[in-house]
Amino acid sequence: MPLHHAVLALLTRRPNHGYELKARFEEAIGPQWGGLNIGHLYQILERLVRDGYVSRSQVTQTDRPDKNLYTLTEAGETELRSWATTAWVRVGGFRDELFLKLLGACALGPQTLTTLIESQRRTYLSELAGLAQQRRAHADEPLVAVLIDAAIAHTKADLGLLDSAAQHLGPLAAAQGATAPEQAPSQAGRDGDETGGGEGTMGERTESA
């Protein structure tokens, strides 16, 4: 539950209400993660309150509706410390739509594979240029900078993967392209066979020849 624990981390500094937590999360993590849906955030807070990791109190406001203030409990701090000191392990395998695209491109032959790889290469290079701009813009925000550096490293690794794909999948695409079934006859040819017109025409040409 990474978002649950991120909320606990934000509450270590001081109690907050929902919209403050949303703003602080987006400021701390930066543009690479994306925005935090406020409805989802309140669901997380409800879960944390139910689990005893966060307490909720109501603050009266004179000029606007009362607001809920969320405070980290001792149990919440213990949970956060346990999570934050445990190594992250990938679960469920490594899934990326690119691998499915490579499957489809291989099935269609070497030219399709080359087209996909070059198109994907241009996309990754464009992403790297954008990430470099973000990195310069957030140079003074250490946590955001680390996340952008991770995105840059990941994208560079993806570029290397394209070279590996071209090397290892090229022969497979060539083999599959060579054994691909022939295309179905055109609709016009099928229509001619069904009406018998095609056969009669061929017979007339043979006789005249």
C-alpha positions as CSV (number, residue, x, y, z in Angstrom):
1,M,0.0,0.0,0.0
2,P,2.6,2.6,-1.0
3,L,0.2,5.6,-1.1
4,H,-1.1,4.7,2.4
5,H,2.4,4.9,3.7
6,A,3.2,8.0,1.7
7,V,0.3,9.7,3.6
8,L,1.7,8.5,6.9
9,A,5.1,10.0,5.9
10,L,3.5,13.4,5.2
11,L,1.7,13.3,8.6
12,T,5.0,12.9,10.5
13,R,5.6,16.7,10.2
14,R,2.2,17.9,11.4
15,P,-1.5,17.1,11.3
16,N,-3.2,18.0,8.0
17,H,-6.6,18.0,6.4
18,G,-7.3,16.3,3.0
19,Y,-6.6,19.1,0.6
20,E,-3.4,20.1,2.4
21,L,-2.2,16.5,2.1
22,K,-3.0,16.4,-1.6
23,A,-1.1,19.6,-2.3
24,R,1.9,18.5,-0.1
25,F,2.0,15.0,-1.9
26,E,2.1,16.6,-5.3
27,E,4.7,19.1,-4.3
28,A,6.9,16.5,-2.6
29,I,6.8,13.9,-5.4
30,G,6.7,16.2,-8.4
31,P,5.3,15.8,-11.9
32,Q,6.6,12.2,-12.6
33,W,4.0,10.5,-10.4
34,G,1.0,12.5,-11.4
35,G,-1.8,14.1,-9.4
36,L,-3.4,12.5,-6.4
37,N,-7.2,12.1,-6.8
38,I,-8.9,13.7,-3.7
39,G,-11.6,11.0,-3.6
40,H,-9.0,8.3,-3.5
41,L,-7.1,10.2,-0.8
42,Y,-10.1,10.4,1.5
43,Q,-10.6,6.6,1.0
44,I,-7.0,6.1,2.1
45,L,-7.5,8.3,5.1
46,E,-10.7,6.4,6.1
47,R,-8.7,3.2,5.9
48,L,-5.8,4.6,8.0
49,V,-8.3,5.8,10.7
50,R,-10.0,2.4,10.7
51,D,-6.6,0.7,11.1
52,G,-5.6,3.0,14.0
53,Y,-2.7,4.5,12.2
54,V,-4.3,8.0,12.0
55,S,-6.7,9.8,14.3
56,R,-9.3,12.3,13.1
57,S,-10.6,15.4,14.8
58,Q,-12.9,18.1,13.7
59,V,-11.9,21.7,13.5
60,T,-14.6,24.4,13.7
61,Q,-14.3,27.2,11.2
62,T,-16.3,30.4,11.5
63,D,-16.4,31.4,7.8
64,R,-16.5,28.0,6.2
65,P,-17.6,24.4,6.9
66,D,-15.8,22.5,9.6
67,K,-12.8,20.4,8.5
68,N,-11.4,17.1,9.5
69,L,-7.8,17.1,10.7
70,Y,-5.7,14.0,10.5
71,T,-2.9,13.2,13.0
72,L,-0.4,10.4,12.9
73,T,-0.7,8.0,15.8
74,E,2.0,6.0,17.6
75,A,0.9,2.9,15.8
76,G,1.0,4.7,12.5
77,E,4.6,5.8,13.1
78,T,5.6,2.2,13.9
79,E,3.9,1.0,10.7
80,L,5.6,3.7,8.7
81,R,9.0,2.9,10.2
82,S,8.6,-0.8,9.4
83,W,7.6,-0.2,5.8
84,A,10.3,2.5,5.2
85,T,13.1,0.2,6.3
86,T,12.0,-2.9,4.4
87,A,13.4,-3.4,0.8
88,W,10.9,-3.2,-2.0
89,V,10.3,-6.4,-3.9
90,R,8.6,-6.5,-7.3
91,V,5.6,-8.7,-7.3
92,G,3.6,-10.0,-10.3
93,G,6.4,-10.0,-12.8
94,F,7.6,-7.2,-15.1
95,R,4.7,-6.1,-17.3
96,D,5.1,-3.5,-20.1
97,E,2.8,-3.1,-23.1
98,L,6.0,-2.8,-25.3
99,F,6.6,-6.5,-24.9
100,L,3.1,-7.3,-26.3
101,K,3.8,-4.9,-29.1
102,L,7.0,-6.7,-29.9
103,L,5.0,-10.0,-30.0
104,G,2.6,-8.5,-32.5
105,A,5.4,-6.9,-34.6
106,C,7.3,-10.2,-34.8
107,A,4.2,-12.0,-36.0
108,L,3.9,-9.5,-38.9
109,G,7.5,-9.8,-40.1
110,P,10.9,-8.0,-39.9
111,Q,9.7,-4.7,-41.6
112,T,7.0,-4.3,-39.0
113,L,9.4,-5.1,-36.2
114,T,11.9,-2.4,-37.5
115,T,9.1,0.1,-37.8
116,L,8.0,-0.4,-34.2
117,I,11.6,-0.3,-32.8
118,E,12.4,2.9,-34.6
119,S,9.1,4.5,-33.6
120,Q,9.6,3.5,-30.0
121,R,13.2,4.8,-30.1
122,R,12.0,8.3,-31.2
123,T,9.5,8.3,-28.4
124,Y,12.1,7.4,-25.8
125,L,14.5,10.1,-27.0
126,S,11.7,12.6,-26.9
127,E,10.9,11.5,-23.3
128,L,14.5,11.9,-22.3
129,A,14.5,15.5,-23.7
130,G,11.5,16.3,-21.6
131,L,12.9,14.7,-18.5
132,A,16.1,16.7,-18.9
133,Q,14.0,19.9,-18.8
134,Q,12.2,18.7,-15.7
135,R,15.4,17.8,-14.0
136,R,16.8,21.3,-14.5
137,A,13.5,22.9,-13.3
138,H,13.5,20.8,-10.1
139,A,17.2,20.9,-9.3
140,D,16.5,22.4,-5.9
141,E,13.9,19.8,-4.9
142,P,15.9,16.7,-3.8
143,L,13.1,14.2,-3.7
144,V,11.6,15.3,-7.0
145,A,15.1,15.3,-8.5
146,V,15.7,11.7,-7.4
147,L,12.4,10.5,-9.0
148,I,13.2,12.3,-12.2
149,D,16.7,10.7,-12.2
150,A,15.0,7.3,-11.8
151,A,12.8,8.1,-14.8
152,I,15.8,9.1,-16.9
153,A,17.7,5.9,-15.9
154,H,14.7,3.8,-16.7
155,T,14.2,5.4,-20.1
156,K,17.8,4.9,-21.0
157,A,17.5,1.3,-20.0
158,D,14.5,1.0,-22.3
159,L,16.5,2.4,-25.1
160,G,19.1,-0.4,-24.6
161,L,16.3,-2.9,-24.6
162,L,15.3,-1.8,-28.1
163,D,18.8,-2.7,-29.3
164,S,18.5,-6.1,-27.6
165,A,15.1,-6.6,-29.2
166,A,16.4,-5.8,-32.7
167,Q,19.3,-8.2,-32.2
168,H,17.3,-11.2,-30.7
169,L,13.9,-10.8,-32.4
170,G,15.1,-9.9,-35.9
171,P,15.7,-13.6,-36.9
172,L,12.4,-14.7,-35.2
173,A,10.4,-12.0,-37.1
174,A,12.1,-13.0,-40.4
175,A,11.2,-16.7,-39.8
176,Q,7.6,-15.9,-38.9
177,G,7.3,-13.5,-41.8
178,A,8.5,-16.2,-44.2
179,T,5.9,-18.7,-42.9
180,A,3.0,-16.3,-42.7
181,P,-0.2,-17.5,-44.5
182,E,-0.9,-16.0,-47.9
183,Q,-3.4,-13.2,-48.0
184,A,-7.0,-14.1,-48.7
185,P,-8.1,-13.6,-52.3
186,S,-9.6,-10.2,-53.1
187,Q,-13.4,-9.6,-52.9
188,A,-13.6,-9.2,-56.6
189,G,-12.0,-12.6,-57.2
190,R,-14.4,-14.2,-54.7
191,D,-17.3,-12.5,-56.4
192,G,-16.2,-13.8,-59.8
193,D,-15.9,-17.3,-58.6
194,E,-19.3,-17.2,-56.9
195,T,-21.1,-16.0,-60.1
196,G,-19.1,-18.3,-62.5
197,G,-18.2,-15.2,-64.6
198,G,-14.5,-15.6,-63.9
199,E,-14.4,-19.2,-65.1
200,G,-16.3,-18.3,-68.3
201,T,-14.1,-15.4,-69.2
202,M,-11.0,-17.6,-68.8
203,G,-12.5,-20.2,-71.1
204,E,-13.3,-17.6,-73.7
205,R,-9.7,-16.3,-73.6
206,T,-8.4,-19.9,-74.0
207,E,-10.5,-20.6,-77.0
208,S,-9.7,-17.3,-78.7
209,A,-6.0,-17.9,-78.1
